[in-house]
């Protein structure tokens, strides 16, 4: 999938655990883990907003796009 999730890098930079983030944004650890590993098929804007608020970042800091081989961006 050309969308990559950089949540792990942000958590490390902020010295925050996945469990702590899950508690702060009121999501289950399992759901935050699915997002972190890039296995999520969608994300609610309210969830993205909560993550940005808690990590003091922008949506582009969390999500990135890389064209797959043979595609043009």
Beta strands, then each sheet from edge to edge (+ up, - down):
strand 1: 3-5
strand 2: 63-65
sheet 1: 1+ 2-
end
